[in-house]
Amino acid sequence: MANRVLYVGAKAAFCRAAGATDNTGSWRDTAYTDTYIDISGATAYCYFDFLNEDTGESDAAVAGETLWLRMDWGRNNDWGTASICEFVDDQDRPLVRFYNAINGQTVYAQYNSGTFAAPVWTNISNVVVTVPYAHGEMACRLKIGEDGNHTFTLWQEQILVIPETPFSMSALTRVDAVVVHGNSGSNNGYAFSQVLATVGINTIGSKVAYRGPDAAGTYNTFDNGDYTAIDDTALNDSDGAASGTEGERLTFGVANAPAIPVGLIDINRVWFGLRGKMETTGPMGLKPIVISGGSETVGDTIMLTEGISGRPIPYRITYSAFNATGFEMGFESAA
């Protein structure tokens, strides 16, 4: 039951999604993110599946653990009455949700007091949550009890909105993902960004920055492609960088990422969100590389799959390394 990160980012290209796109419009905090997830339509959805940050395998917040979630959410129009966001188990069955009762201005946190076959949604609290136009920060905490008794707490813009409130639900023993939904009304416009889910790590006031590579780095020994082949803000599998020999490297600068004030806040993790695959011969994985202040650090091999898939590659660095002169990220092809 170690503290850990379960999900970070908010890119439709790296999610199980339908009817969701990565939009570069203004419905986001532009200081931190280059896109937001734009989702509309009654059947649209986007799952933020929880993964082990080291292995890339499925993970979950389970009984006895505390799940934290933060996201920027917003609306650029009035929403139809529907579920906005749900906590689901390993079978995608909804457990806890945010339900929009009136145009995004009256939203309730609810739990399923019935069965999965016949859900009965009951307010955890009658306190109204408001989803703003454009975007705004929401953080919540779900303490998953080992005896079916749980608590839920919510903050908006770091202000307590729903005090810690108990509720009972015996079927709630694990949370494996968070899913956001499209609009069932006649208007559309959902915006989600800066999503962070953790076990035991407080997310109140946290920020999630995601940017693409913006400059060539020290190394470019891949057979094909350079940083411009992997700097897309929206999904584009038509280009990419390829390595056919173990040990080849590709590094790049990320000067467009926000600076971290030294001594004020720390970086919990840095990930490179990668869409890639391996072939039947040649390198089968990648090793993360960090170059900072003239020093190089190479991590363990992250294995890829034969089909194109998205997954995060973790880089464990401090704010001082991130802010050091000549900071670069990248990877090395590995057997």
N, C-alpha and C positions, 0 to 999 in steps of 0.2 A: 504494500500500500504506500509506495513512495510517491512523493510529489512529482508531477510530470506535466508536460504539455501534450495535449491530445490532438489539437488542431490549431493551425494558425494560417491566416491569409484571407482569402475570399476571391478566388478566381474560378469562374464557371468551367474553364478549360481543364481544371484539375479535380472536378467534382462529378458525382453522378447527377446529371442535370438534364432537364428538358424545358425548353422555352425560356432559358436563362442565357444572357449574354454578358460579356465583359465590356462595359461602356466607359468611354473616356470623358463623359460629360461632367458637369459641376456638382453632381449630387454625392459629394464625398469631401473629405478633408484633403485638399490638394497638396498640403505640406507633407503628407505621409503616403498617399496612395496614388497610383497612376490610373486605376480603374475602380469601378464598383460593379457589383452584380445587379444587372437590370432584369427584373423578372415580372412578367405579366401574363395574364391568361389563366382561366380556371384550372387548367390541367398542368400548368407550369410548376416546376419544383427544382430545388438544388439541395443536395445532401452534403453536409460537412461530416464526413466519416472520420471517426477517431482512429488514429494510428499510433503505434509505438514509435517514438521519435528516433530510435536507433535502428530498429529492424524493418520498419515500414509495414509490419504485420498489424492486424486489427487489434484494437485496444478498447477498453471501456472503463467508465467510472462505475464501481460496484458498491454493494452494501458495505457500510462502514467508512466510505470515502466521501469527500466533499467536492462536488463539481462546481466549477466557476465558469461562467460564460460572459464575454463582453462582445459587443458589436456596435457599429454605427448603423442605424436603420433610419429610413425616412420614406416619405411619399411625395410624389410630385403631382398628385391629384387625390381625390377622395376615393377611399377604398370601399369595395363591397364587403358585406358581412361575411366573414370567413376566418378560418384559422390562418394566422400569419407565420407562426414559427412553432415547431414541436420538438420535444425531446423524445427520441425513439429508442427501442431496444434492438437486439441483434436480428430481429425479424421485421424491423421497420414498423413496429406497432407503437402508436403514439401513447405517451405516458403523461406528459405535462405539456401544456401549450399556451401560447398567447392568442387570444381570440378577439378579433376586431368586431365589436358590437355596433359601433356607429362611426363610419368614415375615418377610421384611424384615430379619432379623438376620444373614443371610449374603448379601451382595450383592457381585458381582464386576464390574469394568470389563472389557469384552471388545471385540474387533474381529473383523470378518468376514474370516477367512483363506481363505474359499472364493470362490464367485462370487455375484452377485446372484441368479441363478437357483437356486443350491444353496448357501445360506449355511452356513459352518462357523464357529461362534463359539468363539474362543480367548481365554483370559484374558490381558489385558495384564499383569496382576500377580495373584499368588495372595493378595495382601493383602485381607482381608475388610473391606468397608465396611458399616456398620450404619445403617439408616434408623430414626430414633427415633420413639417415639410423640409425638403432638402435632406438633412442628416442630423443625427444627434446620438450621443453616447448612452448606451444601456449596459449595465452590468448586473448579473444576478448570481445567486449562490443557492445550490440545491444540496442539502445534507441528506444523503441516502442512508436511512437507518437500517440496522440489521434486523429489526423486529417489525418492519412495515410502517414504522412511524418516522416521518421525515419533516424537514423544515425548508421554507423557501423565503428568500430575501431579495429585494431588488432596489437598485439605485439608478437614477438618471442624472447625467452630468455630475456625478459624484455626490448627489444628494439622495438621502434615504427616502424612498417612496413607499415601499412595502416593507414594514418592519418584519423581523424574523417571525414567520407564521407556521404553526404546525399543521400537518394534515396526515391522514392515514391512507395507505394504498399498498396492500400486500403484494400486488403484481409488480411493483416498482422495486426491482433488485439490481438493475444495471441500466446504464445509458450508453449507447454505442454510437450515437450520431445526433446531430441537430439538422433539421430540414426546414427550409423556408419555402413558402408557397406563393404561387401567383394569385392574381386577383380574380374573384368570381363575379365582380360587379361590371358595370358598363364602362367605367373608367379604368385606367391602368397607371402603373408607375410605382414599383417597389424598388428601393435601393438598399443594398446591404454591402457593407465593407468592414475592414478591420475586425474580422472575426477571430476570436481567441478563446479556446476551451482548454481548461486545465483541471488537474486534480491537485487540490491543496495549495494552489498559487493564487493569491488575491489579484483580481484583474481590475479593481476599481481604479480609475484614473490612468490605466495603462494605454499604450498606443501600439498599433501594429503598422509598421512601415513596409510597403512592398513596391519595389522599383525594378526596372530591367537594367541589364548592363548598359553602360553608356560610354565606354572607352576601351581601347585595346590595352591588354595587360602585358606582362613580361613574357609570357609564353603563348605561342600559337603554332604548335607542332602537329596539330590534328591534320589528317589527310585532306579534309574538305571543311570549308566554313570557318568563320571567325565570329567575334562577339555580335556582329550585325545580323548573323543568322539565327540568333537566339534572344534577340532583344524585343520580341513582339509583345505588345500590350494586349492583343487579342489572339485567340487561337489561330495558329498558322503552321500546319504540318508540312507545308510545301517546301520549306527550306530547313536547314539545320546544320550542325557540325558533326563530323563523323571521324572516328578513329579506328584504324585497322590493326594497330600495333600496340602492344602493352607498353605503358610508360609515356605515351604521348600526352602532352598537356595543352590546356587552353585556360588562360586566366584573363580577367577583365576588371575594369574599374567600376565603382558604383558611387561616383561623386554626387549623383543626384539624390542619394539617400539623405535624410535629415541628419544633421550633426547631433551627437549625444553629449550634453554638458557633462564634462568630467567631474566626478564626485557628487553629482546631483542625483542621477538615476543610473541604473545599470541596464545592460542588455541581457534579457533572459536567454534568448537563443537567436541565431540567424540561420535561416534555411534558404536553399536555392530550390525553387519549385521547378522541377525538370519534367519535361515530356520526352521520353526516349525509349529505345529498345536495344536489345542485343541481337546479333546474328548467330548463326549456328556454329561459326568459327570465329576466332579472334577474341578480343577483349569481351568479357562478360559483365563487367561492372565499372564503377567509377570511384575514385578516392577524392574526397574534398580537399582543396588546397586553400590555405590562407597565407597571404604575404602581407606583412605589417612591419614597418620600421626596418626593412632589410632582412627580416627573418621569415623563414618559410615553415609552415606546419602542414603535414600531410596526414589525413585521417584514415580510418579503416575503410575497406572496400564496401560499397553499397551495390548489391546485385541488381541488375535490370531484368526485364522479362523479354520474351521473344516478340510480343506484340507491343505496339506503342501504348504507353500508359503514363499517367502523371503520378509523381510522388515527390515528397520533400527530401532533400539531402541536408542533414543537420551540420551546422558549423558552430562550434562552441568557442566563442570569443568574448572578451571583455570590452567595456567601453573604451579603455585606453588603447587597446589594439585596433578597435574600429576607427578611432580618431587619429591614429598614427599616420605619419607621412607615408605615402605610397601604398595605402591599403588596397589590396586586390583580393578577389575571390576567384575560384575556378575549380577545375577537376583534372584528374589524371586517369587515363584508361588503365584498367587492371584486369588481370586474369580472373 
